[in-house]
Amino acid sequence: MSELVPAVGQVLVLVVVLVLAVPLLGRHLAHTYTAPGHLAVERGAYRLLRIDPDADQHWRTYALSVLGFALVGVLALYAVLRLQQHLPLSLGFGALPADGAWNTAVSFVTNTNWQWYSGEAALGHLAQATGLTVQNFVSAATGMAVAAALARALSRSGAGGRIGNFWTDLVRGTVRVLLPGAFVAAVLLAVLGVVQNLSGARTVATLTGGEQSVPGGPVASQEAIKELGTNGGGFFNANSAHPFENPTPLTNLVEVLLMLLVPLAMAWAFGLIVGDRRQGAAVLAAMGVLLLVAVVLLTWAEMAGPGTVPHAAGGAVEGKETRFGTAGSALFAAVTTGTSTGAVNSLHDSFTAPGGGVAMVGMLLGEVSPGGVGSGLYGMLVLAVVTVFIAGLMVGRTPEYLGKKIGQREIVLVAVYVLASPFLVLVGLALALSVPAGVAGLQEDGAHGLSEALYALASASNNNGSAFGGLTSGTPFWNTLLGLCMLLGRLLPIVLVLALAGRFATAQRVPVGPGTLPTHRPLFVSLLVGVALVVVGLTFVPVLVLGPIVESLS
């Protein structure tokens, strides 16, 4: 009970700030992706890239641009990690192994930021700042660009499959949103005590007369875009549990706010782009309901942890930083798995079985509560299409969304999108538990061991990046498997979303009729939340029963 009041207070403060900030940032995002003019720095980037920023790309060209950009990013980052020992500011660290460099390159390019290594013991400042941090910006901007393209397509009629220009969307998202936002966040975090320098490890005298090596580095600048871009890769192995990344309860709340700002504002921007603010508010409400349920359930699971010791301590405190408390750790965990961030301020492997299960479900839903920057919006819009399709079948009418009819081709694209993540998670899990190299990485036997593997595959396939710390993933088998899941889990849904956007941009808008399902009212929000829980969630019920549910009952 002692932590209940601070827990409620944190949530209320967060809600108030988001209510004030989301509409403002949403308007800025909508203007970013619809304004006709270009800033001077943007024109310079276009000249450097040798592109026409006003060219309207067909969805196939847009998709090829995304895939080509991702390929170049993987190759460039792989080269940096393999040649680290020859680069300045390497701090004496050598190259990452081939399988580890592959995993890390794919991880940061796909906005997953899964880390099998200890950042402070494996990477120098140049690799961290120019390799990883650059991808933190552009991978986030890529997700925002794809969401903007889908929103733009829904606002068009008879556009012949043309959905915008990827390079323009990429540059604008980086220059107008992420760079200024990360700059302000980095300064704020540095003022609040997050480390920011270019020094290596320093040896200091301890109070007991001994010596200790204290690492340094450009932490605040990486921490800012790590949270704002829902990336999640920490400068240190302990991630946001490390006092240099997240020193106080105030910085903890600021980092939670940064994770939520852009995903929620993207939903508001969607309503403005399609010309109906109510549509964005409906999507935002569905995201908010799912997030609130996750926060309440996870906080309850951790504060009411079973057993004599948790009861005496006021909650399940194992694996949690005392400076954040149980409630602060639960809030962070619900947000980081509800978005595609994957940052952690506590050890998820030590959560109670119900708490770990709630965190898993947040990822398995496709991270739409509210999801990552861009990926959360287009994931929720795909579920909105599923919702109107199901509603149309129930009343015997042709389904439509925002004046666009949902036909066979559209629903095939949506069905493949919905099945992509379950396929990667369940097939990957079956493979991992069928070979000795996969089983060797599990720390525990039984239900918890299954949960460790399930969590890793869910995290990789949905581009989250958090982990149950008990899994030994830095092996050739796990690095390769999770790298493939991250790559397919990011790029396959993007291609499907862009193909769907092309269909919507080509279709003529139909007028609203008596059989049209209003998609801006509470009824639709309820249906959308139900679809997210039932259509997507039921796919994983059997494996959840074998993992966290069995562990909860044992």
C-alpha positions in Angstrom: 0.0 0.0 0.0 3.0 2.3 0.7 3.8 2.4 -3.1 0.2 2.7 -4.3 -0.1 6.4 -3.9 3.2 7.1 -5.8 2.2 4.6 -8.4 -1.1 6.4 -9.1 0.7 9.8 -8.9 3.2 8.8 -11.6 0.4 7.7 -13.9 -1.6 10.8 -13.3 1.4 13.1 -14.0 2.2 11.1 -17.2 -1.4 11.4 -18.4 -1.6 15.2 -17.8 1.7 15.8 -19.7 0.6 13.6 -22.5 -2.8 15.2 -22.8 -1.0 18.6 -23.2 1.9 17.4 -25.4 0.3 14.9 -27.8 -2.0 17.3 -29.7 0.8 19.8 -30.2 3.3 17.2 -31.4 0.6 15.6 -33.5 0.0 18.8 -35.4 3.7 19.2 -36.0 3.9 15.7 -37.3 1.0 16.2 -39.6 2.5 19.4 -41.0 5.9 17.6 -41.3 4.5 15.0 -43.7 2.1 17.2 -45.7 3.8 20.7 -46.0 4.8 21.6 -49.6 8.0 23.5 -48.8 11.4 22.3 -47.8 13.9 23.6 -45.3 17.3 24.7 -46.4 19.1 21.8 -44.6 16.6 19.4 -46.2 17.4 20.7 -49.7 21.0 20.1 -49.0 20.3 16.5 -48.0 18.3 16.0 -51.2 21.1 17.4 -53.3 23.6 15.1 -51.5 21.3 12.1 -52.1 20.6 13.3 -55.7 16.8 12.9 -55.4 13.8 14.9 -56.4 12.0 15.5 -53.1 8.7 16.4 -54.9 8.6 13.2 -56.9 5.6 11.1 -55.9 6.6 7.4 -55.7 4.5 4.4 -56.6 4.2 2.1 -53.6 6.6 -0.4 -55.2 9.3 2.2 -55.6 8.7 3.4 -52.0 9.1 -0.1 -50.8 12.2 -0.7 -52.8 13.6 2.5 -51.3 13.0 1.3 -47.8 14.5 -2.1 -48.5 17.6 -0.6 -50.2 18.1 1.8 -47.4 17.9 -1.0 -44.8 20.4 -3.1 -46.8 22.9 -0.3 -46.9 22.4 0.3 -43.2 23.0 -3.3 -42.3 26.2 -3.5 -44.4 27.6 -0.2 -43.2 27.0 -0.9 -39.5 28.3 -4.5 -39.9 31.5 -3.0 -41.3 31.9 -0.6 -38.4 31.5 -3.4 -35.9 33.9 -5.7 -37.6 36.5 -3.0 -38.1 36.1 -1.3 -34.7 39.7 -2.0 -33.6 41.0 0.2 -36.5 38.7 3.2 -35.7 39.4 6.1 -33.4 37.8 6.2 -30.0 37.7 2.4 -29.9 38.9 2.4 -26.3 41.0 -0.6 -27.1 38.0 -2.9 -27.9 38.3 -5.4 -30.8 35.9 -6.4 -33.5 32.7 -8.1 -32.7 32.5 -11.7 -33.9 30.8 -12.2 -37.3 27.5 -13.6 -35.9 27.4 -10.9 -33.2 28.1 -8.1 -35.7 25.3 -9.5 -38.0 22.9 -9.6 -35.1 23.7 -6.1 -33.8 23.6 -4.6 -37.3 20.2 -6.1 -38.1 19.0 -5.2 -34.6 19.7 -1.5 -34.8 18.6 -1.1 -38.5 15.3 -2.7 -37.7 14.6 -0.5 -34.7 14.8 -3.6 -32.4 18.1 -2.8 -30.6 18.4 -6.3 -29.1 21.8 -6.5 -27.3 23.6 -9.8 -26.7 26.7 -7.9 -25.5 27.7 -5.5 -22.7 27.9 -2.1 -24.3 30.5 -0.7 -21.9 32.7 -3.8 -22.4 32.5 -4.3 -26.1 32.0 -1.1 -28.0 34.0 2.2 -28.3 32.6 5.6 -28.4 32.7 5.9 -32.2 30.8 2.7 -32.7 28.2 3.7 -30.2 27.8 7.3 -31.4 28.2 7.0 -35.2 27.1 3.4 -35.7 24.4 2.7 -33.2 23.0 6.2 -32.5 22.7 7.1 -36.2 20.6 4.0 -36.8 18.5 5.0 -33.7 17.5 8.1 -35.7 17.1 6.7 -39.2 15.4 3.4 -38.2 12.8 5.4 -36.2 12.4 7.9 -39.1 11.8 4.9 -41.4 8.9 3.6 -39.3 7.4 7.1 -39.1 7.7 7.5 -42.9 5.8 4.2 -43.6 3.0 5.2 -41.2 2.8 8.6 -42.9 2.6 6.9 -46.3 -0.3 4.8 -45.2 -2.2 7.8 -43.7 -1.5 9.7 -46.9 -2.8 6.9 -49.0 -6.1 6.8 -47.1 -6.5 10.5 -47.7 -6.1 10.2 -51.5 -8.5 9.0 -54.1 -7.6 7.6 -57.5 -3.8 8.3 -57.1 -2.7 5.3 -59.1 -0.8 3.7 -56.2 1.4 6.8 -55.5 1.9 7.3 -51.8 4.6 10.0 -51.4 8.4 10.0 -51.4 10.3 7.9 -48.9 13.4 10.0 -49.0 11.5 13.2 -48.3 9.6 11.5 -45.5 12.8 10.1 -44.0 14.7 13.4 -44.1 11.8 15.4 -42.7 11.1 13.0 -39.9 14.8 13.1 -38.9 15.3 16.8 -39.3 12.0 18.2 -38.1 11.1 15.8 -35.4 13.8 13.4 -34.1 16.8 15.7 -34.1 15.3 18.6 -32.3 13.3 16.4 -29.9 16.4 14.3 -29.1 18.5 17.5 -28.6 16.0 18.9 -26.0 15.7 15.5 -24.3 19.5 15.0 -24.1 20.0 18.4 -22.5 17.2 17.7 -20.0 18.6 14.3 -19.2 22.1 15.6 -18.8 20.8 18.4 -16.4 19.0 15.7 -14.4 22.2 13.7 -13.9 22.7 11.4 -16.9 26.4 11.1 -17.9 27.5 12.9 -21.1 31.2 13.0 -22.0 33.8 11.4 -24.3 36.1 10.0 -21.6 37.0 6.4 -21.1 36.9 4.5 -17.9 38.4 6.3 -14.9 39.8 4.7 -11.8 38.5 6.3 -8.6 39.0 5.6 -4.9 36.1 4.1 -3.1 34.9 5.0 0.5 36.5 1.7 1.7 39.9 2.6 0.4 39.7 0.4 -2.7 39.6 1.3 -6.4 36.9 1.1 -8.9 36.7 1.6 -12.7 34.0 4.1 -13.6 33.0 4.2 -17.3 32.0 7.4 -19.2 30.7 8.2 -22.6 28.1 10.1 -24.6 25.3 8.5 -22.7 22.6 11.3 -22.4 22.6 11.9 -26.2 22.1 8.2 -26.9 19.6 7.8 -24.1 17.5 10.6 -25.6 17.0 9.1 -29.0 16.9 5.6 -27.6 13.7 6.4 -25.8 12.2 9.1 -28.1 12.7 6.8 -31.2 11.5 3.7 -29.3 14.9 2.1 -30.0 15.9 0.7 -26.5 19.5 -0.2 -26.9 21.4 1.0 -23.9 24.9 2.4 -23.6 25.5 0.0 -20.7 24.6 -3.6 -20.2 22.2 -2.8 -17.4 20.3 -0.4 -19.8 18.0 2.0 -18.0 18.6 0.3 -14.7 22.2 1.8 -14.8 22.5 4.9 -12.6 24.5 6.7 -15.4 21.5 6.2 -17.8 18.7 6.6 -15.4 19.8 8.0 -12.1 16.5 9.1 -10.4 12.8 8.5 -10.3 12.4 11.8 -12.2 14.6 10.7 -15.0 12.7 7.4 -15.0 9.4 9.2 -15.5 11.0 11.4 -18.2 12.2 8.3 -20.1 8.7 6.8 -19.9 7.3 10.0 -21.3 9.8 10.0 -24.2 8.8 6.4 -25.1 5.1 7.4 -25.4 5.3 10.8 -27.0 5.8 10.1 -30.7 3.7 6.8 -31.0 0.7 8.6 -29.5 1.2 11.8 -31.4 1.4 9.8 -34.7 -2.2 8.6 -34.0 -3.3 12.3 -33.6 -1.4 13.2 -36.7 -3.2 10.5 -38.6 -6.6 12.1 -37.9 -5.3 15.4 -39.2 -3.7 13.9 -42.4 -7.0 12.1 -43.3 -9.0 15.2 -42.6 -11.0 13.9 -39.7 -9.5 14.4 -36.2 -12.1 12.0 -34.7 -10.4 9.1 -36.6 -7.1 9.8 -35.0 -8.8 10.2 -31.6 -10.4 6.8 -32.0 -7.1 5.1 -32.8 -5.5 6.9 -29.9 -8.2 5.8 -27.5 -7.8 2.2 -28.5 -4.0 2.4 -27.9 -4.7 4.1 -24.6 -7.1 1.5 -23.3 -4.7 -1.4 -24.1 -1.8 0.5 -22.5 -3.8 1.3 -19.4 -4.9 -2.3 -19.0 -1.2 -3.4 -19.3 0.0 -0.9 -16.7 -2.7 -1.8 -14.2 -2.2 -5.6 -14.6 1.6 -5.5 -14.5 1.6 -3.1 -11.5 -0.8 -5.3 -9.7 1.2 -8.5 -10.5 4.4 -7.0 -9.2 3.0 -5.2 -6.1 0.9 -8.2 -5.0 3.7 -10.7 -5.7 2.9 -14.1 -4.2 4.9 -15.4 -1.3 5.8 -14.4 2.3 8.9 -12.2 1.3 7.1 -10.2 -1.4 4.2 -9.6 0.9 6.5 -8.4 3.7 8.4 -6.2 1.3 5.3 -4.6 -0.2 5.8 -6.3 -3.6 8.1 -8.4 -5.7 11.3 -6.4 -5.4 13.8 -9.0 -6.7 15.6 -7.7 -9.8 14.3 -4.1 -9.3 16.2 -0.9 -8.5 15.1 0.5 -5.1 15.4 4.0 -6.4 12.4 3.3 -8.8 10.5 0.9 -6.6 8.1 -1.8 -7.7 5.6 0.6 -9.3 8.1 2.6 -11.2 9.6 -0.7 -12.6 6.2 -2.1 -13.5 5.2 1.2 -15.3 8.5 1.2 -17.3 8.1 -2.5 -18.2 4.5 -2.1 -19.4 5.4 0.9 -21.5 8.6 -0.5 -23.0 6.8 -3.7 -24.1 3.7 -1.9 -25.2 5.9 0.3 -27.4 8.7 -1.2 -29.5 11.3 0.3 -27.2 12.7 -2.7 -25.3 14.6 -0.5 -22.8 14.5 -2.0 -19.3 15.0 -0.5 -15.8 14.6 -3.9 -14.1 15.3 -7.6 -14.8 12.2 -8.9 -16.5 13.4 -12.5 -15.9 12.8 -11.9 -12.2 9.2 -10.6 -12.6 6.4 -12.7 -11.2 5.0 -15.1 -13.7 1.8 -13.0 -14.3 3.9 -9.9 -14.7 6.2 -11.4 -17.2 3.2 -12.8 -19.0 1.7 -9.3 -19.3 4.9 -8.0 -20.7 5.0 -10.8 -23.2 1.4 -10.2 -24.3 2.2 -6.5 -24.9 4.7 -7.6 -27.6 2.7 -10.5 -29.0 -0.2 -8.2 -29.8 2.1 -6.6 -32.4 3.0 -3.7 -30.1 0.0 -1.5 -30.8 -0.4 -0.2 -27.3 0.8 2.2 -28.6 3.6 0.5 -30.5 6.7 2.0 -31.9 7.2 5.3 -33.7 5.2 4.7 -36.9 5.0 0.9 -36.5 2.4 1.2 -33.8 0.1 3.4 -35.9 0.3 1.3 -39.1 -0.2 -1.9 -37.0 -3.3 -0.4 -35.4 -4.6 0.7 -38.8 -4.2 -2.8 -40.1 -6.3 -4.0 -37.1 -8.9 -1.3 -37.9 -9.2 -2.8 -41.4 -9.8 -6.3 -39.8 -12.4 -4.7 -37.5 -14.5 -3.2 -40.2 -14.1 -6.4 -42.3 -15.5 -8.5 -39.4 -18.2 -6.0 -38.7 -19.2 -6.0 -42.4 -19.5 -9.8 -42.4 -21.7 -9.6 -39.3 -24.3 -7.3 -41.0 -23.8 -8.6 -44.6 -22.4 -5.4 -46.1 -19.3 -4.7 -48.0 -16.8 -3.3 -45.5 -15.1 0.0 -45.9 -12.7 2.1 -44.0 -12.5 5.9 -44.4 -14.4 5.6 -47.7 -12.2 2.8 -49.1 -13.8 -0.5 -49.7 -12.1 -3.6 -48.3 -12.0 -6.2 -51.0 -10.3 -9.6 -51.4 -6.8 -8.2 -52.2 -6.8 -5.9 -49.3 -7.9 -8.5 -46.8 -5.3 -11.0 -48.1 -2.6 -8.4 -47.4 -4.0 -7.8 -44.0 -4.2 -11.5 -43.2 -0.6 -12.1 -44.2 0.4 -9.1 -42.0 -1.5 -10.5 -39.0 0.0 -13.9 -39.4 3.6 -12.8 -40.0 4.5 -12.3 -36.4 2.9 -15.5 -35.1 4.6 -17.5 -37.8 8.0 -16.1 -36.9 7.5 -16.4 -33.1 6.1 -19.9 -33.1 8.2 -21.5 -35.9 11.3 -19.9 -34.3 10.3 -21.1 -30.9 9.8 -24.7 -32.2 13.2 -24.6 -33.9 15.0 -23.2 -30.8 13.5 -25.9 -28.5 14.2 -28.7 -31.0 18.0 -28.3 -31.4 20.7 -28.6 -28.7 22.2 -25.2 -29.5 18.9 -23.6 -28.8 18.1 -25.4 -25.6 21.7 -24.8 -24.3 20.9 -21.1 -24.0 18.1 -21.6 -21.5 18.9 -20.9 -17.9 15.8 -22.6 -16.5 14.0 -25.8 -17.2 10.2 -26.3 -17.5 7.7 -23.5 -17.9 10.1 -20.6 -17.1 12.6 -21.9 -19.6 9.9 -21.9 -22.2 9.0 -18.4 -21.2 12.6 -17.3 -21.7 12.7 -18.6 -25.2 9.2 -17.3 -26.0 10.0 -13.9 -24.7 13.2 -13.7 -26.9 11.4 -14.7 -30.1 8.5 -12.4 -29.3 10.9 -9.5 -28.7 12.9 -10.1 -31.9 10.0 -10.8 -34.2 8.1 -7.7 -33.0 11.2 -5.5 -33.0 11.1 -4.8 -29.3 14.6 -5.7 -28.0 14.0 -6.4 -24.3 14.8 -9.8 -22.9 14.4 -12.2 -20.1 18.0 -11.9 -18.8 18.3 -15.6 -18.1 18.6 -16.5 -21.8 22.2 -16.9 -23.1 21.6 -15.4 -26.5 25.2 -14.4 -27.5 25.8 -17.7 -29.4 26.0 -18.3 -33.1 22.7 -20.1 -33.1 20.7 -17.5 -31.2 22.4 -14.6 -32.9 21.6 -16.0 -36.3 18.0 -17.0 -35.5 17.1 -13.8 -33.7 18.7 -11.7 -36.5 16.5 -13.4 -39.1 13.4 -12.9 -37.0 14.3 -9.2 -36.5 14.9 -8.7 -40.2 11.7 -10.5 -41.4 9.7 -9.1 -38.5 10.5 -5.6 -39.6 10.6 -5.6 -43.4 7.9 -8.1 -44.3 5.1 -6.1 -42.4 6.5 -2.8 -44.0 6.2 -4.2 -47.5 2.7 -5.5 -46.8 1.6 -2.1 -45.3 3.0 -0.3 -48.3 1.2 -2.6 -50.7 -2.0 -2.0 -48.8 -1.3 1.8 -49.0 -1.0 1.4 -52.7 -4.4 -0.3 -53.0 -6.0 2.5 -50.9 -4.3 5.3 -52.8 -5.6 3.8 -56.1 -9.2 3.2 -54.9 -11.9 5.8 -55.4 -13.5 7.2 -52.2 -17.1 6.0 -51.8 -19.6 8.2 -50.0 -20.9 7.3 -46.5 -24.0 5.3 -46.7 -26.6 3.8 -44.2 -24.5 0.6 -43.9 -21.2 2.4 -43.2 -19.8 1.5 -39.8 -18.8 4.8 -38.0 -15.1 4.4 -37.1 -14.8 7.3 -34.7 -17.3 6.3 -32.0 -16.8 4.4 -28.7 -18.4 1.3 -30.3 -15.7 1.1 -32.9 -13.0 1.7 -30.3 -14.4 -1.2 -28.2 -14.5 -3.4 -31.3 -10.9 -2.5 -32.2 -9.6 -3.3 -28.7 -11.5 -6.6 -28.9 -10.0 -7.5 -32.3 -6.5 -6.8 -30.9 -7.1 -9.1 -28.0 -9.1 -11.8 -29.7 -7.9 -12.1 -33.3 -4.2 -11.6 -32.4 -4.0 -12.7 -28.8 -5.8 -16.0 -29.2 -3.0 -17.1 -31.6 -0.6 -17.4 -28.7 -2.9 -18.8 -26.0 -1.6 -22.4 -26.2 2.1 -21.3 -25.8 1.2 -18.8 -23.1 -0.6 -21.6 -21.2 2.6 -23.8 -21.4 4.8 -20.9 -20.2 3.7 -18.0 -17.9 0.2 -19.4 -17.1 1.5 -22.8 -15.9 4.3 -21.1 -14.0 1.6 -18.8 -12.3 -0.4 -21.8 -11.2 2.5 -23.9 -10.0 
